[in-house]
Amino acid sequence: MAIFVFLLPLCIFPFVVVFFKFVNRQKGSSSSTPTNWPVVGMLPGLVRNAHRIHDYITELMSENGATFHFKGGLLFPKMDMLVTCDPININHIFNKRFSNYPKGPEFKKIFEILGDSIFRADFELWELHRRATLSVINQAGFYTLVEKTTWQTVRTGLFPVLDHYVLEGTEIDMQNILDRFAFDNTCRLFFNHNPCSLSKDLTNRVRCEKALSEAVEPLLHRHIWPESIWRLQSWLNIGNERTLTEASEAFDEFFHRRIISMEEDNGYYTANNKVNVYAVFKKVYEESCGNNIDFSGDLRRFLKDTFLGLLIAGRDSLSTTLTWFFWLLAENPFAETKILEEIESVLSLSSHENPSFFGVEECKKLVYLHACLSETLRLFPPVALELKSPVEPDILPAGGNNNNNMKVEKNTKIVISFYSTGRMESVWGKDCLEFKPERWILAGGGLRHEPSFRFPAFNVGPRSCPGKEMSFVEMKMLAVAIVHRYRVRLVEGHRVSTRASVILKTKHGLKVKLFPRKDA
């Protein structure tokens, strides 16, 4: 009987989706709000728009006052969820009632591949991760290491590859290049290892780097499809779940080798004044074993999960933001001109000079570039959505159209769309969809500060990314290196749109041709 109850929705669901796709096509409604059908609820509308899920959620938010209650119907009651992008609710959930809104059991099921990493941790384990990460970032010499590592990866990895394709005159996928650069740079910074994924032969990929790119779409599908569907896929080892299984194996293999190497080279870090991430987290684990923190495995498992979290944070914030940054520059050439003027003025570089080493202090002076990156992050936050569940019943202060508040029960699934927050007219004004770096610059020339619940690109409140400053330093260094040396031009006819994934990648890459700036 139990297996029948499990299989019945699986058998019915494909036919239901096909039928309602046909019905919706016949209706031709201009509204994005899905019909709440008997039995299957609003699920057909969600599945029909799964390929454009981030823009679909944004349309729902615009039509329904930035908060919407999604119904899964009788067949899929676990798909009931509250979707919001209202800064008032975000502030309530992430700041005012932070302790009542952990990641929750749904998040942990969906992101089980992340293990005990900071992204999946709650309560004591999350606090442990945050303290340890801050201790790494606050170590003497850390930002000096960031500067040196980034420039070394630019000069020995990035420039040779880009120069090669300039000479060939062939198009490249800039997203692929930036993913590989960020992967190599993060590994060199935290693990003292260069995997050399960035090379002239772009047909070869390091297995772990490839897995990071492939896992982000199946993880989003776990938000959209009923759990019974993806659990069956996992059991059969097919489709998206097979991709996640293979990704998990790639992560295990990569970090097993790195951890063994770091154990053997532990003395090297002290002797060479290197940031010793291994020693920091090993010490944290050993000191916490007796403090009732529930680790899911031994020291090596904890280190693997932790290092995976560091790699994801370091790689995706850098590569994803700069991919969209270069697309926006190509679409808005006025911004590229102003960035070049700022580079020449602040860094004293003419158009015929290669950028020499510059660091954190010089980065702080690049105000217009910072504004362009902030505007990119507003429109395209690397992590497009967040999932929360209240431990106890609560009342959200903004309940959508004609509703000042909304009651949420214990364990309610709440999806927060950071992507939509940056595109709400009620938050950013009538020009919310326009790329306007000037909105970040004050009349006196300084940078405008926005609270994280309005600008959640680096998460919100206590969960805000501890590596935010490091990310801006890396992004500015890499942006200057590329913009000053090359003219980046979109390949004619190449369409750019968001990918249906938890990390906001482009669906078909970013196809560009590069031209040497000196020939401009």
VOGU-3710 file (C-alpha; in Angstrom, 3 decimals, decimal comma):
1> maifvfllpl> 0,000/0,000/0,000  2,821/2,422/0,874  4,571/1,844/-2,453  1,259/2,436/-4,256  0,832/5,805/-2,524  4,392/6,709/-3,552  4,071/5,594/-7,191  0,577/6,962/-7,951  1,692/10,634/-8,226  4,666/9,558/-10,330
11> cifpfvvvff> 2,443/7,759/-12,816  -0,122/10,552/-13,066  2,205/13,541/-13,065  3,634/13,396/-16,633  0,141/13,195/-18,150  -1,088/16,043/-15,955  1,764/18,308/-17,044  1,193/17,608/-20,759  -2,537/18,221/-20,429  -2,192/21,512/-18,595
21> kfvnrqkgss> 0,504/22,715/-20,965  -2,067/22,310/-23,728  -4,804/24,013/-21,712  -2,587/26,960/-20,815  -1,526/27,386/-24,430  -5,164/27,564/-25,468  -5,992/30,135/-22,763  -3,328/32,611/-23,860  -3,611/34,552/-20,592  -1,305/37,535/-20,192
31> sstptnwpvv> -1,091/36,961/-16,415  1,850/35,028/-14,970  -0,115/33,980/-11,877  -0,719/30,215/-12,232  -4,169/28,677/-12,058  -4,833/26,712/-8,863  -6,166/23,508/-10,430  -7,996/20,794/-8,507  -5,714/17,969/-7,357  -2,430/19,302/-8,869
41> gmlpglvrna> -2,631/22,880/-7,624  -0,338/25,364/-9,363  2,350/22,837/-10,274  1,621/22,760/-14,059  2,253/26,502/-14,301  5,527/26,138/-12,414  6,775/23,250/-14,546  5,725/25,018/-17,760  7,997/27,928/-16,822  10,832/25,891/-15,292
51> hrihdyitel> 13,184/26,781/-18,156  12,867/30,503/-17,279  12,205/30,137/-13,590  13,984/33,267/-12,323  12,174/35,625/-14,683  8,915/33,790/-14,072  9,213/34,275/-10,306  9,972/37,956/-10,923  6,779/38,312/-12,959  4,825/36,607/-10,156
61> msengatfhf> 6,351/38,981/-7,631  5,488/42,041/-9,734  1,870/40,950/-10,142  1,323/39,891/-6,530  2,935/42,559/-4,386  6,323/40,815/-3,992  4,857/37,897/-1,982  2,923/34,900/-3,324  1,535/31,704/-1,802  2,156/28,772/-4,157
71> kggllfpkmd> -0,138/25,729/-3,837  0,990/22,178/-4,625  -2,513/20,682/-4,588  -3,815/17,411/-3,173  -1,250/15,276/-4,995  1,790/17,284/-3,932  1,035/19,048/-0,618  4,780/19,233/0,175  5,134/21,613/-2,780  3,160/24,293/-0,933
81> mlvtcdpini> 5,486/27,264/-0,474  5,581/30,966/0,163  7,624/32,969/-2,337  8,761/36,488/-1,495  11,270/39,132/-2,564  9,972/41,972/-0,396  12,825/43,680/1,517  10,516/44,050/4,521  10,090/40,274/4,716  13,762/39,661/3,954
91> nhifnkrfsn> 14,771/41,942/6,831  12,289/40,172/9,118  13,512/36,676/8,200  17,268/37,304/8,025  17,671/39,935/10,748  14,798/40,517/13,166  13,782/36,861/13,520  17,055/35,262/12,428  17,027/32,479/15,040  13,545/31,369/13,935
101> ypkgpefkki> 14,556/30,901/10,307  17,369/28,365/9,856  18,057/26,698/6,515  15,660/23,995/7,633  15,118/20,338/6,681  13,971/21,049/3,101  17,152/22,949/2,296  19,293/20,200/3,789  17,545/17,538/1,706  17,916/19,508/-1,513
111> feilgdsifr> 21,558/20,438/-0,904  22,760/17,191/0,683  25,718/17,251/-1,732  27,182/20,155/0,324  27,481/18,046/3,485  28,628/20,004/6,549  29,757/23,086/4,592  28,830/26,590/5,738  26,096/26,844/3,084  24,134/23,947/4,600
121> adfelwelhr> 24,957/24,496/8,261  22,672/25,917/10,953  23,058/27,028/14,557  26,310/25,933/16,296  27,859/24,384/13,190  27,214/27,542/11,167  28,728/29,723/13,926  31,770/27,462/13,991  32,223/27,795/10,219  31,805/31,553/10,278
131> ratlsvinqa> 34,327/32,078/13,085  36,875/29,857/11,363  36,385/31,542/7,974  36,798/34,991/9,528  39,960/33,843/11,290  41,392/32,833/7,892  40,423/36,108/6,218  41,689/38,188/9,146  45,095/36,509/9,250  48,007/38,878/8,773
141> gfytlvektt> 49,039/38,880/5,156  45,826/37,351/3,798  44,991/40,240/1,466  48,610/40,434/0,339  48,271/36,776/-0,625  44,976/37,512/-2,444  46,680/40,267/-4,461  49,742/38,200/-5,369  47,781/35,051/-6,188  45,272/36,858/-8,384
151> wqtvrtglfp> 47,937/38,705/-10,377  49,955/35,536/-10,786  46,925/33,673/-12,158  46,197/36,590/-14,494  49,723/36,734/-15,889  50,546/33,029/-16,114  47,072/31,657/-16,810  44,607/34,191/-18,177  46,697/36,428/-20,452  48,394/33,570/-22,370
161> vldhyvlegt> 45,014/31,957/-23,084  43,252/35,167/-24,131  46,228/36,314/-26,229  46,144/32,965/-28,015  42,520/33,442/-29,059  43,144/37,064/-30,029  45,850/35,901/-32,457  43,603/33,140/-33,808  40,726/35,578/-34,217  38,258/32,960/-32,993
171> eidmqnildr> 35,309/33,389/-30,642  35,421/32,108/-27,077  32,962/31,469/-24,276  33,930/34,101/-21,700  31,832/32,387/-19,027  33,873/29,206/-19,476  37,135/31,188/-19,271  36,056/33,004/-16,104  34,831/29,790/-14,453  38,214/28,178/-15,052
181> fafdntcrlf> 40,144/31,244/-13,908  38,161/31,500/-10,679  38,545/27,760/-10,034  42,323/27,882/-10,441  42,692/31,111/-8,467  40,607/29,876/-5,527  42,512/26,571/-5,400  45,835/28,403/-5,423  44,700/30,796/-2,711  43,189/28,328/-0,243
191> fnhnpcslsk> 44,788/24,959/-1,100  48,213/25,962/-2,502  47,399/23,952/-5,626  47,070/24,976/-9,270  44,759/22,507/-11,075  45,538/24,253/-14,409  41,967/24,095/-15,678  42,630/27,332/-17,600  44,582/26,393/-20,721  44,568/27,032/-24,459
201> dltnrvrcek> 42,842/23,700/-25,012  39,332/24,427/-23,747  38,066/20,978/-24,738  39,712/19,468/-21,643  38,230/20,176/-18,217  39,292/19,273/-14,707  36,624/16,873/-13,481  35,873/18,807/-10,274  35,594/22,151/-12,114  33,230/20,601/-14,658
211> alseavepll> 31,139/19,076/-11,868  30,701/22,482/-10,223  29,225/23,828/-13,463  26,972/20,837/-14,037  25,536/20,444/-10,521  23,854/23,859/-10,281  20,962/23,067/-12,628  19,876/19,754/-11,026  19,919/21,474/-7,622  17,427/24,063/-8,844
221> hrhiwpesiw> 15,235/21,323/-10,337  14,969/19,849/-6,849  13,204/23,091/-5,852  10,741/22,803/-8,756  9,929/19,104/-9,048  8,160/17,129/-6,297  10,526/15,208/-4,048  9,017/11,883/-5,119  10,091/12,605/-8,714  13,737/13,389/-7,981
231> rlqswlnign> 13,994/10,661/-5,341  12,915/8,129/-7,984  15,491/9,545/-10,410  18,118/9,178/-7,695  17,113/5,571/-7,023  17,241/4,761/-10,740  20,453/6,805/-11,142  19,151/8,684/-14,180  18,763/12,266/-15,395  19,610/15,167/-13,114
241> ertlteasea> 20,179/12,928/-10,119  22,832/10,947/-11,961  24,563/14,262/-12,693  24,558/15,066/-8,958  25,907/11,607/-8,073  28,754/11,993/-10,547  29,450/15,511/-9,253  29,629/14,225/-5,673  32,123/11,565/-6,737  34,227/14,216/-8,504
251> fdeffhrrii> 34,260/16,403/-5,372  35,253/13,455/-3,174  38,109/12,493/-5,488  39,454/16,043/-5,845  39,394/16,945/-2,162  40,675/13,560/-0,995  43,874/14,275/-2,914  44,053/17,872/-1,713  43,594/16,931/1,956  46,289/14,255/1,816
261> smeedngyyt> 48,636/16,744/0,162  47,855/19,413/2,765  48,455/16,932/5,595  51,877/16,145/4,155  52,755/19,799/3,484  51,507/21,231/6,769  54,973/22,508/7,719  55,353/24,278/4,382  52,684/26,837/5,232  54,386/28,010/8,423
271> annkvnvyav> 57,842/28,062/6,866  56,647/30,099/3,879  54,194/32,387/5,719  51,223/30,964/3,819  47,608/31,077/4,950  47,032/27,617/6,445  43,375/26,835/5,879  43,949/23,174/6,697  45,353/23,918/10,164  42,577/26,399/11,001
281> fkkvyeescg> 39,699/24,044/10,241  41,452/20,968/11,649  41,856/22,802/14,956  38,220/23,945/14,891  37,015/20,387/14,292  39,141/18,888/17,053  38,117/21,561/19,583  34,421/21,150/18,729  34,108/17,373/18,825  33,270/17,460/22,522
291> nnidfsgdlr> 30,837/20,375/22,280  27,738/18,471/21,112  28,133/19,578/17,477  26,726/16,879/15,236  29,262/16,311/12,454  28,161/13,936/9,707  31,576/12,289/9,431  35,212/12,239/10,483  37,829/14,994/10,147  38,518/14,343/6,471
301> rflkdtflgl> 34,809/14,434/5,635  34,436/17,714/7,509  37,465/19,201/5,719  36,155/18,033/2,332  32,753/19,653/2,933  34,358/22,835/4,263  36,800/23,159/1,364  33,997/22,532/-1,125  32,098/25,458/0,422  35,167/27,703/0,163
311> liagrdslst> 35,679/26,699/-3,461  32,061/27,370/-4,429  32,075/30,756/-2,676  35,370/31,813/-4,215  34,683/30,542/-7,712  31,073/31,449/-8,348  30,946/34,948/-6,869  33,881/35,951/-9,076  33,105/34,181/-12,338  29,335/34,642/-12,337
321> tltwffwlla> 29,446/38,354/-11,545  32,106/39,100/-14,154  30,301/37,106/-16,839  27,253/39,337/-16,453  29,511/42,380/-16,019  31,098/41,891/-19,448  27,715/41,290/-21,043  26,378/44,506/-19,525  29,470/46,424/-20,688  28,971/45,129/-24,211
331> enpfaetkil> 25,346/46,310/-24,082  26,272/49,648/-22,453  29,518/50,929/-24,045  29,266/54,254/-22,172  30,193/52,368/-18,987  33,256/50,798/-20,612  34,477/54,267/-21,654  34,102/55,615/-18,114  35,909/52,601/-16,623  38,837/53,137/-19,000
341> eeiesvlsls> 38,982/56,813/-18,019  38,985/55,870/-14,331  41,760/53,307/-14,854  43,907/55,895/-16,587  43,196/58,519/-13,935  43,400/56,476/-10,728  46,050/53,929/-11,711  47,974/56,324/-13,967  47,780/53,895/-16,873  47,631/54,965/-20,496
351> shenpsffgv> 45,945/52,793/-23,104  49,365/51,513/-24,255  50,620/50,347/-20,839  50,057/46,969/-19,253  48,516/47,162/-15,764  51,221/46,725/-13,161  50,584/45,217/-9,755  48,007/47,068/-7,674  46,211/45,994/-4,569  43,502/46,660/-2,017
361> eeckklvylh> 44,190/50,364/-1,492  44,127/51,142/-5,212  40,972/49,054/-5,592  39,185/51,278/-3,082  39,765/54,289/-5,352  38,032/52,687/-8,356  34,615/54,146/-7,504  32,935/53,914/-10,903  34,116/50,338/-11,418  32,738/49,474/-7,978
371> aclsetlrlf> 29,406/51,047/-8,995  29,335/48,977/-12,198  29,994/45,778/-10,257  27,314/46,662/-7,678  24,811/47,326/-10,450  25,712/43,973/-12,013  25,175/42,255/-8,667  21,826/44,011/-8,205  20,544/42,681/-11,519  22,332/39,314/-11,436
381> ppvalelksp> 23,127/38,138/-7,878  25,234/34,938/-8,091  22,910/33,096/-5,689  19,499/33,810/-7,151  17,315/32,394/-4,374  17,392/31,218/-0,778  15,275/28,680/1,087  14,138/29,082/4,720  11,749/27,357/7,142  10,521/28,809/10,465
391> vepdilpagg> 11,104/26,749/13,600  7,975/28,273/15,177  4,856/29,912/13,659  5,363/33,531/12,716  3,761/36,485/10,929  5,535/38,075/7,986  5,014/41,859/7,898  4,384/42,028/4,119  1,817/39,635/2,716  1,526/40,735/-0,903
401> nnnnnmkvek> -1,376/42,486/-2,618  -3,937/43,925/-0,187  -2,445/42,127/2,786  -0,272/43,817/5,387  0,883/40,586/6,970  0,858/36,849/6,391  0,872/34,041/8,915  3,357/31,225/8,348  3,176/27,915/10,146  6,065/25,921/11,553
411> ntkivisfys> 8,259/24,370/8,802  6,594/26,380/6,033  8,761/26,288/2,921  9,753/29,901/2,151  11,604/30,742/-1,068  13,289/34,157/-1,137  14,143/35,396/-4,634  17,173/37,698/-4,445  17,058/37,957/-8,244  13,560/39,430/-8,084
421> tgrmesvwgk> 14,422/41,886/-5,293  16,800/43,714/-7,618  14,088/43,990/-10,284  11,182/45,352/-8,265  9,968/48,816/-9,223  8,725/49,237/-5,662  12,309/48,807/-4,414  14,515/50,373/-7,099  12,180/52,675/-9,010  10,830/52,780/-12,558
431> dclefkperw> 14,319/52,317/-14,002  14,879/49,093/-12,026  15,601/47,053/-15,178  18,140/49,546/-16,516  21,889/49,287/-16,009  22,679/52,573/-14,232  25,936/52,517/-12,235  25,306/56,158/-11,301  22,621/55,056/-8,828  25,468/53,825/-6,601
441> ilaggglrhe> 27,421/57,102/-6,568  26,565/59,931/-4,178  26,547/63,590/-5,195  29,895/64,071/-3,430  31,512/61,242/-5,385  31,395/58,573/-2,683  29,691/55,185/-2,906  26,091/54,711/-1,807  25,476/52,079/0,835  22,360/49,914/0,595
451> psfrfpafnv> 21,249/47,610/3,427  21,672/43,940/2,578  17,915/43,258/2,706  17,542/45,604/-0,304  20,775/44,466/-1,940  21,127/40,766/-1,014  23,879/39,839/-3,504  26,114/38,698/-0,609  23,231/37,293/1,455  21,648/39,163/4,360
461> gprscpgkem> 22,215/39,936/8,040  24,317/37,488/10,089  24,447/35,218/7,026  26,171/37,904/4,942  29,226/36,589/3,118  32,409/37,117/5,178  34,405/37,249/1,934  32,560/40,199/0,403  35,550/42,566/0,490  37,834/39,870/-0,922
471> sfvemkmlav> 35,378/39,278/-3,775  35,365/42,958/-4,732  39,185/43,062/-4,703  39,416/40,024/-6,990  36,658/41,279/-9,300  38,266/44,697/-9,679  41,702/43,266/-10,393  40,372/40,892/-13,018  38,030/43,472/-14,579  40,862/46,012/-14,906
481> aivhryrvrl> 43,218/43,412/-16,363  40,732/42,423/-19,092  39,094/45,781/-19,877  42,441/47,581/-20,125  44,054/44,929/-22,347  41,154/43,811/-24,584  38,010/45,022/-26,259  35,358/42,391/-25,502  32,642/42,209/-28,169  29,606/39,934/-28,269
491> veghrvstra> 29,365/37,509/-31,169  26,633/38,744/-33,477  23,357/36,874/-33,020  24,362/35,304/-29,693  21,419/35,368/-27,284  22,142/35,735/-23,586  19,625/34,621/-20,950  19,616/33,227/-17,423  20,095/29,529/-16,851  17,640/27,636/-14,639
501> svilktkhgl> 20,187/26,962/-11,893  20,847/27,883/-8,269  23,926/29,843/-9,371  22,869/32,490/-11,879  24,838/31,396/-14,930  24,035/32,269/-18,541  22,138/29,549/-20,376  24,364/29,323/-23,467  27,570/30,875/-22,175  28,867/34,291/-23,222
511> kvklfprkda> 30,235/34,060/-26,766  32,649/36,915/-27,481  35,542/37,934/-29,703  38,529/39,729/-28,230  40,531/42,504/-29,840  43,745/44,025/-28,464  43,078/47,384/-26,840  46,265/48,845/-28,349  44,700/48,567/-31,819  41,694/50,641/-30,735
//
